[in-house]
Amino acid sequence: MSRVLTIARMAFTESIRDKILYSILVFALAMIGSSAILVTLSVGGEGRIVKDLGLACITLFGVFFSVFIGISVVSREVERRTIFTILSKPVRRAEFLVGKFLGLGLTLAVNVSVMTAGLIALAWALEGRWTPRIALAVGFTCLELLILIAFAILFSTFSTPTLSAIYTLMVFVIGRLSADLMQFAAQFGGSSLKATITVLYYLLPNLSRFNLSTLVVTDSPLPWGTLALTAMYGVLYAGAVLALAIAGFQRRDFR
Amino acid sequence: MIEKMSTVSAPSEHAIWTASLGKAYRIGFWRRRVDALRDLTLQVRAGEVFGYLGPNGAGKSTTIKLLLGLVQPTAGEAYVLGRPAGDASARRHIGFLPENPSFYEYLTGQEFLTYCGRLLGIARPRLREQIRDLLREVGLERAAHQQIRKYSKGMVQRLGLAQALLGDPKLLILDEPMSGLDPIGRKEVRDLILRQKAAGRTVFFSTHILPDVEMICDCVGILVDGRLVRTGPVNDLLGGDLESIEVTAVAVPEPVTHEVEGLALQPGLRQGDRVTFRLKGEAELQKVLPVLVQAGSQVLSVVPQRRSLEEIFLAASREAKQ
């Protein structure tokens, strides 16, 4: 376990020393801040607009981070040949991947926390009251992003960084739309389209379940039972994808 | 010392033990099979320095990666320190320096060694001590807190050696440890390897810098096109190939010179009053020495001329390619 934590700490150190990360963070905060300008165009519901746009920004930049940092986590080690040194130590390949996953998860959590604090402060400035539900919505976004990181790591264990990025983005898009696609296929599709979409629906994660922005923005009552199941689904799904990544990584040759 | 399979003992008695080890890669669109290593059978005993020679692309790095579990064999088996190659518990006792090492550039030398030490499970107080001693041993004390991106190639190589020595490994596997180093750096690495041998460690290193091998190795293996073509103790390889014997004497009367030249490979080489004769072997030497002594000549030197490792290496490469 200590080796996993050592690798996680190093992955965290590596990503926080990456200047690109700070650029993404500053840009995201600027985007969240600029949503306050849009408020001037609307009459009433200023807080809702800011929260809606802010949560969308956090998701968007979170996806950007998860895909581009996630896909480079293994490929960069292979390209720089640092993986030879690390895997020649008594480090199991599973420990290496789990450590990297946890390190990236921690970096993601720190970044998203900074963005969330900015959003909560902005919403408070406009509405004059705290909205702790934003933190809950962001927590679920984090679960969604952890699934994406696991996919990015899975793809990067057997594919090139470019293809891994494309595959991971496809998972995000299909995962977000799978429930809608299922409905569409049920109403209008032929049998082959229905079969394809049904397979995709059950195989790929249903990421729309993690989108709580409507509940937060409209102040609707929270379905705690469903949320608990969704959280469990997210953790188990990320774990399963990571297990697949480990299984593929075990057999990989490092030439 | 290397032994043939028919006479070998169990894998546990050797630092490295392989039997018919092979690795084939599938490359290109048509998945063409390329044999990087074929039928490698060798044993390296604990405590010896083993030089693994071969031209570029011969399969040296593939062998090392197989021993460390970085690539999976497609044939045969390999044991390192009595455990199957790649076993994590055996890796605790192996120090490895990769070819042209490259480390995390954003870390300082000290931070990188701390990271490696934590992966080896070394407790913090002991680790601090070890890092301090190793940085001194490889001459990086002053650069300990400098980022690796600012290191020269030689400094990176030294840092690589320091991380390989962390945790008192029983076996050191060094892939081209002298590559890219200047003569002083090479001498320092040679001395370091000899110090490891004196400390009872086994050292297995690949190289194509042959004079270094002659100087420090107990045994060598020559690999050409993925096949081990020569193995054995360095002295046996060098000593088994006596090319000629050079005898230098002074005050050799003319008739005696003609008599000796009759037994020599070529006419005597004259430099002032000294003459050097090149004889074919021991039998000719036994005939020539009494003749010179009886003639009152003074024999200055008798020097056996042996093939260098380089000549053996080139001959082995030529034979393998034919």
Interface residues (C-beta under 8 A of the other chain):
Chain A: S2 R3 T6 I7 M10 T13 E14 R17 R80 R81 T82 F84 T85 I86 L87 S88 K89 P90 V91 R92 R251 D253 F254 R255
Chain B: Y25 T62 K65 L68 G69 L70 V71 Q72 A88 S89 R91 R92 I94 F96 P98 N100 P101 S102 F103 Y104 Y106 L107 Y115 C116 R118 L119 L120 G121 G160 Q163 I173
